[in-house]
């Protein structure tokens, strides 16, 4: 019994955020924390096309910076705590908001690459830049 491949955007997003295969949505995408499997164990899709690069980290840094810096400024303005309180509050938060969403964001980027059939130099003239 074979399942139809994912063809619409929202199931692709759901598969990416759940770190599942972008084609079938059933197989697992990662074999380690951020290490991709060579292929899907459910449908056999070769993950050789997947190259998320630094994209997930960049998006997460922007989000984490907004959250942590905003919260630190609010706490500083309202309570004026000593520096050790800032360190005790913000270092764990930085770890949570950067490491936590990194894997789902990488899965999302790979799923969107697959959904939109992204290829290197697809829009370029084919020559060297």
Buried (B, 14 or more C-beta within 10 A) or exposed (E): EEEEBBEEEEBBBBBBBBBBBBBBBEBBBBEEEEEBBEBBEBBEBEBEBBEBEEBBBEBBEEBBEEBBEEBBEEBEEEEEEEEEEEEEBBEEBBEEBBEEBBBBBBBBBBBBBBBEEBEEEEEEEEEEE
